[in-house]
Amino acid sequence: MQSFIQGTFRNKAAVIILIVMVLGLGVFSYFKLPMEFLPEADNPQVTVSVIGPGYDAATMEQSVTNPLEQAVAVIKGKTNTFSTSGDGFSQLNLNFDSSTNMKEAKAEVEKAVGAVQLPERVSPPYVVQFNTSMIPISFITLSFNNENLDQAQREKIEQRVSDAFKGIDGVGSAQLFGKSQPKVVITPDTAKLAAKGVPVQALYGVLQGRETSSSVGQTNIDGQVVNLSVTAGLNDVKTLAGLPVAAGVTLGDVAKVEFDTNAKETINRVDGKEALTVVISKDASSNAVSVGKDIKKTVEDLNKENKDATLKITLSTSDQVVHSVNSMLREVLMGALFATIVILLFMRNVRATLVTIVSIPLSLGMTLFLLDMSGVTLNILTLGGVAVAVGRLVDDSIVVIENIFRRLQKESFSVSLIVDATREVARAITASTLTTVAVFLPMSLLRGGLQAFLLPFALTVTYALLSSLIVALTVIPLLSSGVLKNSKIKEHLPSKRFTSFLEWNLRFKWLPILIAFLLLLGSVGTYFSLPKGAIDNSSASSLSITLDYKPDTPVDEVRENGLKLEKFLMEQEGQDYVDMQMGNSADGATYGNVNSPTLVSYTVQMKDGADADKIIDAVKGQRANYPGADLNAGPGSFFGGGSSTQVFVDVTGDNLDQLTKSADEVIAKIKPIKDVLKVESNQEEKKTVYTLKVNASQAKAGDIASQLQGMLNSVPIGTMKANGQPVSVILEPVLKPQSEADLENLTVMTDAGPKPASSVAEWVKEELPTKFFHKDGKSYVRVAATVEPSQLSIVGADIKKAMNDVKTPDGVKLNVGGASADQSEDFMSLFMMMLVSIGIVYLIMVITFKTLKAPLAILSSLLFVPIGAVLGLLIGNVKPDFTAIFGVVMLVGIVVTNAIVLIDRVRQNEETMTIREALLEAAGTRMRPILMTAIATVCAMLPLVFGTSESGSIVSQSLAIVVIGGLIVATLLTLVIVPCIYELLFFRKSKRQRVAKAKQQTIAA
């Protein structure tokens, strides 16, 4: 190590050039690095969505879900399959092992489901595999201010908007969702059909053979070979209405024919106006911030260009990245400021302070360059890593400069003194930095999702710390030799009071050790009694509101009440805009988004500083005005909803009756549990279904089903051109039965001619579930308990305990899952990672100190981490969530650094002193750098405590509170308890030394 440090002094010019290069490369890398919201990470799940308008849940289960499940049953790497069949939709979620190649898995699923023959009027399967790179950079709404615009003018504006966004450099795709789908609608008049004697079946073939373009051959005319063709087309609604459907009867005589230019699959409104949504994604190599700026400018230009339409950015991930970058710069500046103040207070020397601060820009420059070389992007996790590392960037430099400074207080200046002072602490700072880095190595052991998110964070911290170590061992001594050459430094003496206090503790070491262990047990007990909250990814800047009606509620009634609630929300003080959505569409299904047709969703964007709770309370106060609906409101997250705090109990088995009875018992056990807000099962919500049971000897059930499907639902019968564009021609339902009598009187065609349905079949009224759930192809009942987010772990444990008391029939099993199970799995992954980290830390220290006992004394400092962490949570009134536990893992690397610096000095002292003398001298000498580094780290974390964190980031207020609390308490106890434990580990040797010294003093006397 000494030769390495001396090499720096022999190559001063090269080091200066390297410093300039590192700063230059850092600035270059900062502008070159792609900026995005989150690192690229695959979700090991493939979702298959199918829309079937008019089909009930039971039909979707039998005709769509079951064939799809059979098709994907043999997909490789699949761990399980969950499916949901509801009115008008079916969805399969295939979970895969985290090691599966998800692109290949998606392709295999697409191939399998593409071969399935689905019923008429059912959409093709939409297959989606989510990846964080799919998160759009911007959501923009397009609404029209002029209601008099015709379809052609609207389409011209839509095309102009689409082209403008696609033309932006760095935009990967710009998709316009919610566009109207013009169609020609034929509405039969049953009275006129009866009067003219025209059967409704005649309308189905009205377009047959009317529109064609065919080559029929060739012939020789006037000595020239010519082609012959036949062509005909329908170009307007008037021509269609004039088509004959029977002798002397045209379509217009028995039906209403009109061109619907405003037909849409879904309702999407912004601020009370019909709106389209532009979803923009960037390409992989682009900078999210620069693309976001170009999108904003394009929106402003388009709004100025066309007054008939308004574009509004409703959500932008580039804003989140900009906020993260600004936060990072703030953390760096605050960290530098605090480090400056701390060093000035302790050393009272401006030159030494300036030397130390150099480590921050140099370390960050090297970190950015290494991130660029590693192909890691700047996102909220890597920027969070920088924010966390800033407090540690000056630690190594502080230890080096403090030791040089201390030596200069007693000895005259020389380069050899600088080199020797750096060498003295080189082993300690190298070991402490490597132990901190070692904490992040086991992240490869975490399961897929966590690993993908934590690895960029870990690499950032690792690069920053290793860079700061290199700076501390090279640049700091070199600068010190120049800056401190002619400094007059007053000698600093260790605190006599502290030395006396420590000596007393060493004499009665069992007392402080016992007190420390009692505090440890108390903090651990307190931790387990604390409720573990869900990760806090909610933001008061937006609200998520849902109005959910039972599936048997008429859609028109849902729409009417949805518009009523929209008006109420728009009247609320503090809202910036209100986005309303209802219904299923092919656009939504391409993203795996399918909902109940009777669900209305709202997103309310809040103005800066507005009181979100006020609107939440106001919405909840409206529940009485919407009888039969479930009206809920809460803080929204960046990803569109509140954080999940539901605990599921899945009741699986083969007998549906047994499943239902067991589910009822489960609900009865869960309801009395404290902090359970709501309990429901997929079997509770039922809908009236009339089933026509056909007598097979009198009619063919398949023929009757086809007839009734055609007569009771909208049926596409062909295409034509209208206003110059191809459109679908839809035949509206002929029959709209309003009562049981109407059902009984329905007429169907049989082999014996037309007959009333009641003469060949019987209508049976049943109450059936609105949704059917399958797990690996078998039916199951899901009981969902919505719990208070802050009490998630306690309620989850209570529910699990209650399930042990439920006695289920043979073949029926209960599986508890949901948010609490996911949380427990994440917590266990982190605890496992922490244990592996401690093992690696111990190994590094054994190699460093070449003994087994000294590292044990250093590791004992970890025992005090829970005391400070729990104390911090209690004082800050913060629930321990995932990020808080991650803070404890980080502390493993941070806390031991102080103990290493202390014990390293003790080991050096032992060459000339007794163990007790070595401990007293080391504690007195190292107290100043230990306190300086700890205070600098704590101060650098303070902005995180009082600031705000990005949604989805692991760098949060709870993490900062845990790190600050744990570090403060562990630092104070390290200076007292670690020496006691060290002497206890070598108690025989220490006792022999004290006895021998006492004898020498007696002889000398």
Summary of the structure (lengths in Angstrom):
residues: 1005
radius of gyration: 36.6
end to end distance: 44.0
largest distance: 143.7
contacts: 3447
relative contact order: 0.11
helix: 54%
strand: 22%
